[in-house]
Amino acid sequence: MTSTPADESPVAFRPTLPDAIPPGAWGALELLAGELPLSAWRTPHGFLVMTNLRCIAVVRKSELFRPRPWHVGPEFYFYNLRPPRVLFGKFVELAEDYDENGWVGRFVVQDPPAVVAEIMAHMDSGRAAWSARRAHTEELIRARAQARAALAAPGPHAPVLVRCSFCGNLVDVTRRRCPYCGAVLG
């Protein structure tokens, strides 16, 4: 009787996923603040994971890398992702050319038309989420510039507070990091 390694037992992070991801592959993902996993599809070398902000390839390493056998491959952000397409009836193509690491944006999946349809269904909301994140960052930069200008003026100063986009606490706008969660404040 053979036992399966703990890394191989499939765990779904949402019950509606097309494919369940092993915990080791899930552990390789570093999600951004506010990023939620939506779907995952098995590929020959790992998984293609879609979140509300991007598509990420999680790839299995060779047996030499036993302590951490999974790593993140190419990432495709919705703010600049061109519409995906089905290629040769078995690939989902997210990018036509190779990136700096030699990765190409083509993935073999079980049902390419369904995968393309699901990615297309989430692209607009993903772009809107990126626009909101950019607007919040620009708002923080403007508030920080106004606070610095106010601090440069002579006289008593009241602190200018903004909300941390990661934990929601009020933080002095002149700080670089949130004192509550340590997030960079733009």
Secondary structure, 3 states (H helix, E strand, C coil): CCCCCHHHCCECCCCCCCCCECHHHHHHCCCCCCCCEEEEEEECCEEEEEECCEEEEEEECCHHHCCCCEEEEEEEECCCCCCCEEECCCEEEEEEEECCCCCEEEEECCCHHHHHHHHHHHHHHHHHHHHHHHHHHHHHHHHHHHHHHHHHCCCCCCCCEEECCCCCCEEECCCCECCCCCCECC
